[in-house]
Amino acid sequence: MPYIDSILKENRIFYPSHEFSRKSRIKNMQEYSRLYKKSIEAPEKFWGEKANELDWFRKWDIVLRNDMGFFKWFEGGQLNVSHNCLDRIVKSGKKSKIALIWEPETGESKKYTYEELLKEVCKFANVLKKIGVKKGNVVQIYLPMIPELPIAMLACARIGAIHSVVFAGFSSDALKDRIQDSKADLLITSDGSFRNEKVYPLKENADAALKNCPTIKNVVVVKRAENNADMQNGRDFWWHDLINDKNVMDSCEPESLHAEESLFILYTSGTTGKPKGILHTQAGYLLFTHLTFKLIFDIKDNDIYFCTADIGWITGHSYIVYGPLSNGATIVMYEGSPTFPSPDRFWRVVEKHKATIFYTAPTAIRALAKEGNEWPDNCDLSSLRLLGTVGEPINPEAWVWYHKCIGKGKCPIVDTWWQTETGGILISPLPGATPLKPGSATKPFFGIIADVLREDGSRANVNEGGYLVIRNPWPGMLRTVWNDPKRYKSSYFEKFGVYLTGDSARIDEDGYFWIMGRIDDVIKVAGHRIGSAEVESSLVSHEAVAEAAIVPYPHDIKGQAIYAFVVLKKNFRKSEELKEELKIHVSKTMGPIAKPDKMQFADDLPKTRSGKIMRRILKAIAEGSKDYGNIMTLADPGVVDALAKNRVK
Ligand code: WT7
C-alpha cells in the first residue's frame, strides 16, 4: 500500500505507554498471567466471583454443568438482562448519564440518558405485552441503526421474549428463511432505512417475506423514511401509535428469568445448508459480554465509546448493546455509511462527540486509508485513547496506518478475535498490559484455553498452522443451534471433541495467536460472513443455472471477495447480460453483501470421480495461481486448464 512511508517489519512490537498502563485495570503481563492462570485452574471459582458484579434476583446453585455436551451456566440463578443494563445503572447514581448518542446519517443527533432509555424500554415492553407477546415467544427484528432497535431488544429481554435480529441489509428472502426457522410471532420493522441518502423499503421487503410466514401475527412499524408504507389493517401497527397511547406506562417490572432461558437467536452462515440460528442465553452471555467489555476496552466512567458495527451482527449485540450498557458506558451509535457525505464521516463523528474509544473492522480501515490521510488529518481526533478491530485478520500495513494516522501513535489497538457463536471476545490484547504485534490478536482472555491442532488432533508446533480450537467451555458460548441440537454437536464438537472455531491459526514463539482465516467453506467478505453453499443455492435457483461453485479470492479492501463459477443449462447462452442478471439475482435473494464480484461461465467443474467439486482447485484458479495440488484424482483433469484459460482477472 503506497500510503505507508516506511518499510514494515512484522516483528515490530508496540508497548502501551506508562501513562496508559498505570490507569488501566490490568497493568502488565505479570498481572495478566497470574489472573489467567487462576482463571483456568479454577474456572468455576473465577466466574462465580465475577458473577457477583451482576444483580441477581436469586443466586445460582451451581456455576457450570455439562449436560451431555450441552453446557449450562449458573443454573438455579435468576436475573434480568435489561434490569442489569438499565435499572442497575440508574440505581448506581448514573440516571442522568448519557447511555446512547444516536448519530443519524442526516439530521440532528439524539441522546438518551440511562433514565430515559429505561423509560423507553419499559414503555415498549408494556406495548409488547399488550399485543400479546409472552415470555418465550420469538420476536423477529428487521430494523436499521435507529434507537428503536436496541430499545426493542432490551424490551424483549425485559419480558423474557427471545429476540432474533436480521441485518437490515438482507433481502426479503433471507428474512423469510430466518422467520420460518425461528417461528417468530411478531415482526418489528420500519418503513425504510437510509444509506447514502437512498431509502431502502424495509416494509416492502417484510411484506414480501410475510406472504410465506404464517407464524407472524402482528407487525410493528417504526416510521423512519416517511415513504407511505402500506399498512395491513389489523396486522400492522405504527410504533409511535402504540407507544404514545396514554395507557402505556413508563415502568415495567422486569421478569425474573432463569439463567439458562433463551435471550436471543442470531443467524449466521456455516459450511453447509441454510444459516444456523445461534442461541445465547441470559446469565452467562451477560456476564461474558460485561467482563470482556470492561477489561478489553478498559472502560472508564468518562469514556465515549463509538462502535461502527451494525446491531444486526453479533458485534452490535455484544459491544453496542449488552456489554457497554451493563458497564454503564456511553455509546455512540451511527446509522449511515462510512463514506457519506465524505470519507471523513467516522472521524467527524469522533470529533463531534469526543469519542475516546473507537471499534471498527479492518475492511473499513483499508477503505478509509485508501482515501488519503488528509481526511483524518483535518479532524480533531485527540479525544481518542483506545482503538479496536474485529471481523477478519488485519494486515500489518492497515494496522500501522490505523495506529499512526488515527491513534497518532498513542492509542493501543485491541485486535479482538471472536465469533457469533462465542458471544464475546476470546482472543485479544488487554490494552494496558499486552505488547502488540501488528496482525496478531495476541493472547486468550481469562478463562479461555485456545489451541491449534493438526488434522489428527495432535498439537501443532510453534508457528505451524492448524485448526484453531477452544478446549474448555466459557459463559458466553452458544448453547445450541435453534431447532437443531444435532447440528450444534456435529458442527462444533464432532471433529476433535473440543470447540472447533472453523478458523486456522498459528501460535508463535511468544504464545501469540495469528489468525489465518476460515478453514471451512465460509467466506469473509468485508468482514461479513457468507456461506458458499448459500450463494451457490441462490445461483442454482435461477432458471439458467445448472451448477455453481463459489470461492474467495484476495481483495485489497474487502479482504476477500466472491468468485463464482457457473455452469449454464443447455439452452442458455453465455453473455455479459446474463452474468449481470445472475449477480443481481444473488443480491436480490440474499442481499447486496453476497453479490459475486467476479463470475466465470464454465462448461464443467473440476470434480472427483465420486462427483465432489474440488474447491481447492477453483480457489487456486480464482487467485491466478498454478498451485492446484494433485489433479490426477479428478474425473477429467482437462477441465482445469480450460478454466484457468478463461479466468476473470
Ligand atoms: C469469524 C467470525 C465476532 C464479530 C464479528 C464476526 C473472523 C473475527 C477476527 C480477528 C481475524 C477474525 C474469523 C471468525 N474474525 N474477528 N480479530 N482476526 N479474524 O463474527 O460473523 O461470526 O465471524 O470472523 O474468521 O471465525 P462472525
Boltz pocket constraint, residues with backbone or C-beta under 6 A from the ligand:
constraints:
  - pocket:
      binder: B
      contacts: [[A, 268], [A, 313], [A, 314], [A, 315], [A, 389], [A, 390], [A, 391], [A, 392], [A, 393], [A, 394], [A, 415], [A, 416], [A, 417], [A, 418], [A, 419], [A, 420], [A, 421], [A, 427], [A, 441], [A, 501], [A, 502], [A, 503], [A, 515], [A, 517], [A, 518], [A, 524], [A, 527], [A, 528], [A, 529]]
      max_distance: 6.0
